Amino acid sequence: MTDNEIDEYMKAYLPPRHQEIVTIVRTLMSQEAPQAEETISRGSPAWKAGKLLAIISRSKTQITLAFARGAEFTDPHGLLGGIGKTTRHVRLKDPDTIDTEAIRDYIRQAVALDRE
């Protein structure tokens, strides 16, 4: 998947506010997980290294960033939602209020688990 394909996905499926959110996530992911491949998985932008690290899903009101092994994370930020056995997510509604340090921490944890 090339950057251009992801950009086209964003233009086709996301309103401008959500495009801003995904751009922030893409930047954080490239900084904290530079080895991860950005791809489309299950119809959404995702990041894979050894295995799936994270995937984005969209709704009318928010972007959800789901971490494949998020249930194994520590969560000192208190932002992770979900009750499944493996996945946890963060709901992102406003690009101006994203806790980038928390997202960085979650990405680092995803990378560390992927290396195991």
C-alpha positions as CSV (number, residue, x, y, z in Angstrom):
1,M,0.0,0.0,0.0
2,T,1.5,3.3,-1.0
3,D,1.0,6.6,0.8
4,N,-1.0,7.8,-2.2
5,E,-3.4,4.9,-1.8
6,I,-3.9,5.7,1.9
7,D,-4.4,9.4,1.0
8,E,-7.0,8.4,-1.6
9,Y,-8.8,6.2,1.0
10,M,-8.9,9.2,3.4
11,K,-10.3,11.5,0.7
12,A,-12.9,9.0,-0.3
13,Y,-14.2,7.9,3.1
14,L,-13.3,10.5,5.7
15,P,-14.6,14.0,6.4
16,P,-11.9,16.6,6.8
17,R,-11.9,16.5,10.6
18,H,-11.4,12.7,10.6
19,Q,-8.7,13.1,8.0
20,E,-6.8,15.4,10.5
21,I,-7.2,12.7,13.2
22,V,-5.9,9.9,10.9
23,T,-3.0,12.2,9.8
24,I,-2.0,12.6,13.4
25,V,-2.2,8.9,14.0
26,R,-0.1,8.2,10.9
27,T,2.6,10.6,12.0
28,L,2.7,9.1,15.5
29,M,2.8,5.6,14.1
30,S,5.6,6.4,11.7
31,Q,7.7,8.0,14.5
32,E,7.1,5.2,17.1
33,A,6.8,2.2,14.8
34,P,8.9,3.0,11.8
35,Q,9.3,-0.6,10.9
36,A,5.5,-1.1,10.7
37,E,3.9,-1.3,7.2
38,E,0.9,0.9,6.6
39,T,-1.7,-1.0,4.7
40,I,-5.4,-1.5,4.2
41,S,-6.8,-4.3,6.3
42,R,-10.5,-5.2,6.6
43,G,-11.2,-2.1,4.5
44,S,-9.4,0.4,6.9
45,P,-5.9,1.8,7.4
46,A,-3.8,-0.5,9.5
47,W,-0.2,-1.0,10.7
48,K,1.5,-4.4,10.6
49,A,5.0,-5.4,11.8
50,G,5.3,-9.1,12.7
51,K,1.6,-9.1,13.1
52,L,-1.2,-6.5,13.1
53,L,-0.4,-3.7,15.5
54,A,-3.3,-1.4,15.1
55,I,-6.2,-0.6,12.8
56,I,-8.5,2.4,12.4
57,S,-12.2,2.3,12.0
58,R,-14.6,5.1,11.2
59,S,-18.0,6.2,12.2
60,K,-20.0,9.4,11.7
61,T,-18.7,10.9,14.9
62,Q,-15.3,9.5,15.5
63,I,-12.2,7.5,14.5
64,T,-11.4,4.5,16.6
65,L,-7.8,3.4,16.9
66,A,-7.8,-0.3,17.9
67,F,-4.7,-2.1,19.1
68,A,-4.7,-5.8,18.3
69,R,-3.1,-6.8,21.6
70,G,-4.3,-3.8,23.7
71,A,-5.8,-6.1,26.4
72,E,-2.1,-6.8,27.4
73,F,-1.3,-3.1,27.7
74,T,-0.8,-1.1,30.9
75,D,-3.1,1.9,30.8
76,P,-1.9,4.7,33.1
77,H,-3.7,7.2,30.8
78,G,-7.1,5.6,31.3
79,L,-8.1,6.0,27.6
80,L,-8.4,2.4,26.5
81,G,-11.9,1.0,26.0
82,G,-13.2,-2.5,25.2
83,I,-13.8,-5.7,27.0
84,G,-12.7,-8.4,24.5
85,K,-9.9,-10.9,25.2
86,T,-7.4,-9.2,22.9
87,T,-8.3,-5.8,21.5
88,R,-8.5,-2.4,23.1
89,H,-9.3,0.9,21.5
90,V,-9.1,4.7,21.8
91,R,-11.9,6.8,20.5
92,L,-10.7,10.0,18.8
93,K,-13.3,12.7,18.1
94,D,-11.3,16.0,17.9
95,P,-7.9,16.4,16.5
96,D,-7.2,19.3,18.9
97,T,-7.7,17.1,22.0
98,I,-5.8,14.0,21.1
99,D,-3.5,12.9,23.9
100,T,-0.4,12.3,21.7
101,E,1.7,11.1,24.6
102,A,-0.8,8.5,25.5
103,I,-1.1,7.3,21.9
104,R,2.7,7.2,21.6
105,D,2.8,5.0,24.8
106,Y,0.2,2.6,23.4
107,I,2.1,2.4,20.1
108,R,5.3,1.6,21.9
109,Q,3.6,-1.1,23.9
110,A,2.1,-2.6,20.7
111,V,5.6,-2.7,19.1
112,A,7.1,-4.2,22.3
113,L,4.5,-7.0,22.3
114,D,4.9,-7.6,18.6
115,R,8.7,-8.2,19.1
116,E,8.0,-11.0,21.7
